[in-house]
Amino acid sequence: MMIMSEQPGQIALLGGAVDRVTQSLLDLSLWDPARQPVLLLNLPADEQDRVLQAVRRDPSRYLYPVFCVLQSPLSPMLADGLMPQLDERVPDMLERLALLTPREHPDDMEKLAWYSWPRAWFRLLPRWQAGCRQGYSYPLLDCLLGADAGASLPQLVSERLLQHEQLVDRVRLCNSCNSAHLNFVDVCPECSHIAIQAKPAVHCFTCGHVDDQDAFMQQGVMRCPKCVTTLRHIGVDYDRPLEKYRCLSCHARFMEAAVLARCHECGQAHKPDDLVVAPIYEYRIGKLARHIAREGIQQLHIPLTWGTPMAMDHFPWLLQWNNSLLQRHGGHHTLLAIRIEHLAELRAELGLLKTQQRLAALLARLQALFRDTDVVCQYADDQLLLLLPHTSVEDWQVLQGRILALNSVEGLDALTLNVKVQSLPTALGEDAGVWLSHWLDGSLPNA
């Protein structure tokens, strides 16, 4: 593979000179990604962050690789790495970018998918910002989707465009306005006033009088102000109560202060247990984002023209329903799994474009083997699930043989297929999704 240092015209440089061949720019507006698809920044930190934000907000440039000579506060979130990583990352990234077919007015899901899929190392990183209402923001989302992008993060996760990667922090938010700008204050547990003071007290054993230690001190001697007994020995004449705090408002004494969280945004006060606990994660690309980027569609469907494509979320329900129907009324269906072995290694060996071409040829061959009434679902990047209604043992044995025969077809021999079959009805248990997972990994009893 040709490295970037052998293609100097591909790298535009904004900032001071570097020790490699580049095309220098005087201003960001002069960068033409069609001629130089890679931008290298060598700027002061503040200026570099402004340029990174401008690039990621630009509808015509946000997808292109941007690398930095030195790290700045926003470079881990918005750049594609530092200069030593450029030669390693750019070739594969440009190859993937060439496979995209972006449309003119993409929605939020498409923009995120098109950005994340070409970057095999992609991680969506949070950043603490004192001016942010919820404490943390995701600078890349803000650039791609707008200033309020953080509010759409739960939906992006539920839609499987993003997946949790690593827990970074937990923040507590006001349960009235969801602000992280809270002040935790000690207050009196009786009246909730903040005017409390640590005051050592004394308890006279003779008369039982309790008061501040200052009230017992007379001319350097500790003497009870009520019974005038001289208190010489602690534990004999007096002791100190456990209540060491005193409220200056209601004069109550207490051992420990209560804690209230007061919101600087809305002014409401809450007990700490009543606050909203928000986990802060790093995210990686989800299954749906990969499909949107590669197939140009938002549904979690495989790119097939036969049968009835179905999202993985619905397949276990359909399997359970059909199995129950067969148990009640009789008949036979077949559950079939087709796995493409060592697909990741094949991509590394042939490259993404050639692997995609092989997969397209395989799908064209498989199309001839199935019916319009067969339900098909992509369970994983390298695995298909099919529900074949009204098929006998003889039917699926013939079909299994024809699928395995594709392993010896010229041009497809690099794609090794593994077929797994289960006759229906069978004992699925209460959760067909769990049964399906155990069946596929071979952990079912007598599987």
C-alpha positions in Angstrom: 0.0 0.0 0.0 1.3 3.4 -1.0 1.9 5.6 2.1 1.0 9.3 2.2 4.6 10.5 2.1 4.7 9.2 -1.5 1.7 11.3 -2.4 2.6 14.9 -1.3 -0.1 16.5 -3.3 -2.8 14.9 -1.1 -1.8 16.8 2.1 -2.7 20.5 2.7 -0.8 22.2 5.5 -2.3 25.1 7.5 0.3 26.7 9.8 4.0 26.4 10.4 6.3 24.2 8.3 6.7 20.5 9.1 9.2 17.8 8.2 7.3 16.3 5.3 6.2 17.3 1.8 2.9 19.2 1.9 1.0 21.9 0.0 0.9 25.0 2.3 -2.2 27.1 2.6 -2.5 30.7 3.7 -6.1 30.4 4.8 -8.6 27.6 5.5 -10.9 29.0 2.7 -8.2 28.0 0.2 -8.4 24.3 1.1 -9.9 22.2 -1.7 -10.5 18.6 -0.5 -11.0 17.5 -4.1 -7.3 18.2 -4.7 -5.9 17.7 -1.2 -8.2 15.4 0.7 -6.1 15.5 3.9 -5.6 18.6 6.0 -2.7 18.9 8.5 -2.8 21.7 11.1 0.2 23.2 12.8 -1.3 26.1 14.7 -1.5 27.5 18.2 -4.0 25.6 20.3 -6.8 28.2 20.4 -6.6 28.9 16.6 -6.3 25.1 15.9 -9.5 24.4 17.8 -11.4 27.1 15.9 -10.3 25.6 12.6 -11.3 22.1 13.7 -14.7 23.4 14.6 -15.1 25.2 11.3 -14.1 22.1 9.3 -16.5 19.8 11.2 -19.4 22.3 10.8 -18.7 22.8 7.0 -21.3 20.6 5.1 -18.8 20.1 2.2 -15.7 19.3 4.2 -16.7 17.7 7.5 -16.0 14.1 6.3 -12.4 14.7 5.2 -9.3 13.7 7.3 -7.8 16.4 9.5 -4.6 15.7 11.5 -2.7 17.9 13.9 1.0 18.3 14.6 0.4 19.1 18.3 -2.6 18.3 20.5 -5.0 21.0 21.5 -8.0 20.8 23.8 -10.5 19.8 21.1 -8.2 17.7 18.8 -9.0 14.4 20.5 -12.7 15.0 19.8 -12.5 16.6 16.4 -9.3 15.6 14.7 -8.4 12.2 13.2 -5.1 12.0 15.1 -1.7 13.5 15.3 0.9 13.6 12.5 2.6 10.3 13.3 -0.7 8.5 12.8 -1.4 10.0 9.4 0.3 7.4 7.2 -1.4 4.6 9.1 -4.9 5.9 9.1 -5.4 7.8 5.9 -5.3 5.1 3.2 -8.0 3.0 4.7 -10.1 6.1 5.5 -9.9 7.5 1.9 -10.8 4.0 0.6 -13.9 4.0 2.8 -14.8 7.6 2.0 -14.8 6.6 -1.7 -17.5 4.0 -1.0 -19.9 6.5 0.5 -22.7 7.9 -1.6 -23.8 11.0 0.4 -26.9 12.9 -0.7 -27.3 16.6 -0.8 -29.4 17.2 2.3 -28.6 14.4 4.9 -30.4 14.0 8.1 -28.6 13.8 11.5 -28.4 10.0 11.4 -26.8 10.0 8.0 -24.3 12.7 8.8 -23.1 10.8 11.9 -23.0 7.5 10.1 -21.0 8.9 7.1 -18.5 10.5 9.5 -18.0 7.6 11.9 -17.9 4.6 9.5 -14.8 5.6 7.5 -12.9 6.0 10.8 -12.1 2.5 12.1 -10.8 4.1 15.3 -13.9 6.3 15.8 -14.8 7.2 19.4 -17.3 9.9 20.4 -15.6 11.6 23.3 -17.1 13.9 26.0 -15.5 17.1 27.3 -16.1 18.9 30.5 -17.2 22.5 30.0 -18.0 24.8 32.9 -20.4 26.8 30.6 -22.4 23.7 29.6 -25.7 23.3 31.4 -25.2 19.5 32.0 -21.4 19.8 32.6 -20.3 17.6 29.7 -20.7 18.1 26.0 -19.8 16.2 22.9 -18.0 18.7 20.6 -18.3 16.5 17.5 -22.0 16.1 17.9 -22.3 19.9 18.4 -20.5 20.5 15.2 -22.3 17.9 13.1 -25.8 18.1 14.5 -26.0 21.6 16.1 -25.7 23.1 19.5 -28.5 21.0 21.1 -27.2 17.7 19.8 -26.6 16.4 23.3 -30.3 16.1 23.8 -30.5 13.7 20.9 -27.8 11.4 22.3 -30.2 9.0 24.0 -32.1 8.5 20.8 -28.9 7.9 18.8 -28.1 5.2 21.3 -31.6 3.6 21.2 -31.5 3.7 17.4 -28.2 1.9 17.5 -26.2 4.5 15.7 -24.0 4.7 18.8 -23.0 2.1 21.4 -21.7 2.6 24.9 -17.9 2.0 25.0 -16.5 3.2 28.3 -17.9 4.9 31.4 -16.1 8.2 31.9 -17.9 9.9 34.8 -21.2 10.3 36.6 -22.7 13.7 37.1 -25.7 14.7 39.3 -28.2 17.0 37.8 -31.0 19.1 39.2 -34.3 17.2 38.9 -36.1 20.4 38.0 -34.0 21.7 35.1 -31.3 19.1 34.5 -28.5 21.5 35.3 -25.1 20.3 36.6 -24.4 23.7 38.2 -25.1 22.7 41.8 -23.8 23.9 45.1 -23.9 21.4 48.0 -24.4 23.2 51.3 -24.6 22.0 54.9 -27.8 23.1 56.6 -29.6 22.6 59.9 -31.6 19.4 59.9 -34.4 21.1 61.8 -35.1 24.3 59.9 -32.8 23.9 56.8 -31.0 27.2 57.5 -27.4 27.5 56.3 -26.3 29.5 59.4 -24.8 26.7 61.4 -21.7 26.6 63.5 -19.4 24.0 65.1 -19.7 24.8 68.8 -18.3 22.5 71.5 -20.9 22.1 74.3 -20.6 21.0 77.9 -23.0 18.9 80.0 -22.9 19.5 83.8 -23.4 16.3 85.7 -24.5 18.1 88.9 -27.6 19.9 87.5 -27.8 18.6 84.0 -27.4 22.0 82.4 -26.1 21.9 78.7 -24.7 25.0 77.0 -21.9 26.2 74.8 -18.4 25.8 76.3 -18.0 29.6 76.3 -20.9 29.9 78.8 -19.1 27.7 81.3 -15.8 29.6 81.2 -15.5 32.1 84.1 -12.1 33.7 84.7 -10.3 30.8 83.1 -12.1 28.2 85.2 -14.9 26.0 83.9 -17.9 26.6 86.1 -21.6 25.7 85.5 -23.5 29.0 85.0 -26.6 27.4 86.6 -25.4 25.6 89.7 -22.0 27.3 90.0 -20.3 23.9 90.4 -16.6 23.9 89.3 -16.1 21.3 86.6 -12.6 19.9 86.8 -12.6 16.4 85.5 -14.3 15.3 82.2 -16.3 12.1 82.8 -16.6 12.9 86.5 -17.9 16.4 86.7 -19.0 16.9 83.1 -18.9 15.5 79.6 -19.3 16.8 76.1 -22.5 16.0 74.2 -22.2 14.3 70.7 -24.2 17.2 69.2 -21.3 19.4 68.2 -23.2 21.7 65.8 -25.6 24.5 66.6 -28.0 26.3 64.4 -27.8 30.1 64.7 -31.3 30.5 63.5 -33.4 28.0 65.5 -30.7 27.2 68.1 -31.1 23.5 67.6 -28.2 21.2 68.4 -27.3 18.3 66.2 -24.5 15.8 65.5 -24.4 16.1 61.7 -25.6 18.7 59.3 -28.0 17.9 56.5 -26.9 18.5 52.9 -28.9 20.2 50.2 -28.0 20.7 46.6 -29.0 24.1 45.4 -29.2 24.7 41.6 -27.6 27.8 40.3 -29.8 27.7 37.2 -33.3 27.5 38.7 -32.7 28.1 42.4 -34.4 24.9 43.5 -32.9 23.0 46.5 -33.0 19.2 46.5 -31.8 16.4 48.7 -28.8 14.6 47.1 -30.8 11.4 46.8 -33.4 13.2 44.7 -30.9 14.4 42.1 -30.8 12.8 38.6 -27.6 10.7 38.2 -26.4 10.9 34.6 -23.6 8.5 33.5 -21.2 10.0 30.9 -19.8 7.6 28.3 -17.5 7.3 25.4 -19.3 5.9 22.4 -18.4 3.9 19.4 -20.2 3.3 16.1 -23.3 1.2 16.2 -24.8 -1.4 13.9 -27.3 0.9 12.2 -24.7 3.5 11.5 -22.6 0.9 9.6 -25.6 -0.1 7.5 -26.5 3.5 6.7 -23.0 4.3 5.6 -22.6 1.1 3.5 -26.1 0.7 2.1 -27.4 4.2 2.0 -30.5 3.2 4.1 -31.6 3.9 7.6 -33.3 0.6 8.3 -31.4 -2.3 9.8 -31.9 -4.4 6.7 -29.5 -6.4 4.6 -29.0 -5.3 1.0 -31.0 -8.2 -0.5 -33.7 -8.2 -3.2 -35.4 -11.5 -2.2 -37.5 -12.6 0.6 -38.8 -10.3 3.4 -36.0 -8.4 5.1 -36.5 -7.8 8.8 -34.8 -5.9 11.6 -33.0 -7.9 14.2 -35.1 -6.3 16.9 -38.3 -8.0 15.5 -36.9 -11.4 14.5 -37.0 -13.1 17.9 -40.6 -12.1 18.3 -41.5 -13.5 14.9 -39.6 -16.7 15.7 -41.5 -17.1 19.0 -44.8 -16.4 17.3 -44.2 -18.9 14.5 -43.0 -21.6 16.9 -46.1 -21.2 19.1 -48.3 -21.4 16.0 -46.6 -24.6 14.8 -47.0 -26.2 18.3 -50.7 -25.4 18.3 -51.7 -26.2 14.7 -48.9 -28.4 13.4 -46.5 -28.0 10.5 -42.8 -27.5 10.0 -40.7 -24.4 9.5 -36.9 -24.2 9.3 -34.5 -21.7 11.0 -31.3 -21.3 9.1 -28.1 -19.4 9.9 -25.5 -18.6 7.3 -22.1 -17.4 8.6 -19.3 -16.0 6.5 -16.2 -17.2 8.2 -13.1 -15.0 8.8 -14.7 -11.9 7.2 -12.5 -9.5 9.2 -9.3 -11.2 8.0 -10.6 -11.3 4.5 -11.1 -7.5 4.6 -7.6 -7.0 5.9 -6.2 -9.2 3.1 -8.2 -8.0 0.1 -9.2 -4.5 1.1 -12.7 -3.2 1.7 -13.7 -2.5 -1.9 -12.8 -6.0 -3.2 -14.4 -7.7 -0.2 -17.6 -5.7 -0.9 -17.5 -6.9 -4.5 -17.2 -10.5 -3.4 -20.1 -10.1 -1.0 -22.3 -8.6 -3.7 -21.5 -11.6 -5.9 -22.3 -14.0 -3.1 -25.7 -12.3 -2.4 -26.6 -12.6 -6.0 -26.0 -16.3 -5.9 -28.0 -16.7 -2.7 -30.9 -14.9 -4.2 -31.6 -17.7 -6.5 -32.0 -20.2 -3.6 -34.7 -18.5 -1.6 -38.4 -17.6 -2.0 -40.2 -14.3 -1.6 -41.9 -15.7 1.5 -38.7 -16.5 3.3 -37.8 -14.0 6.1 -34.2 -12.8 6.2 -32.3 -10.9 8.8 -28.8 -9.7 9.3 -27.8 -10.8 12.8 -24.2 -9.6 12.6 -21.8 -8.2 10.0 -20.9 -11.7 9.0 -24.2 -13.6 9.7 -27.6 -14.0 8.2 -30.7 -15.6 9.8 -33.5 -17.0 7.7 -37.0 -18.3 8.6 -38.2 -20.7 5.9 -41.9 -21.4 6.2 -43.3 -24.9 5.4 -40.0 -26.7 4.7 -39.4 -30.4 5.5 -36.2 -32.0 6.5 -35.6 -33.1 2.9 -36.1 -29.5 1.7 -33.6 -27.9 4.1 -31.1 -30.6 3.5 -31.1 -29.9 -0.2 -30.9 -26.1 0.5 -28.0 -26.6 2.9 -26.1 -28.6 0.3 -26.6 -25.8 -2.3 -25.4 -23.1 0.0 -22.3 -25.1 1.0 -21.6 -25.7 -2.7 -21.0 -21.9 -3.1 -17.8 -22.5 -1.2 -16.3 -24.0 -4.3 -17.6 -21.5 -6.9 -14.8 -19.6 -8.6 -14.5 -16.1 -7.4 -16.3 -16.9 -4.2 -13.8 -19.3 -2.8 -12.3 -16.7 -0.5 -15.7 -16.5 1.3 -16.2 -19.6 3.4 -19.8 -20.2 4.4 -21.0 -22.1 7.5 -24.6 -23.2 7.7 -26.5 -24.1 10.9 -30.1 -25.5 10.7 -32.9 -25.9 13.3 -36.2 -27.5 12.6 -39.3 -25.8 14.1 -41.2 -26.2 16.3 -38.7 -26.6 19.1 -38.4 -25.6 22.8 -37.5 -21.9 22.7 -38.2 -21.1 26.3 -39.6 -17.8 27.4 -37.1 -15.5 25.6 -36.5 -16.4 21.9 -33.7 -13.8 21.8 -31.7 -15.6 24.5 -32.4 -19.0 22.9 -31.2 -17.6 19.5 -28.0 -16.3 21.0 -27.2 -19.7 22.7 -28.1 -21.6 19.6 -25.8 -19.6 17.4 -22.8 -19.9 19.8 -23.4 -23.6 20.4 -24.1 -23.4 24.1 -27.6 -25.0 24.0 -27.9 -28.4 25.6 -27.9 -31.1 23.0 -27.3 -28.4 20.3 
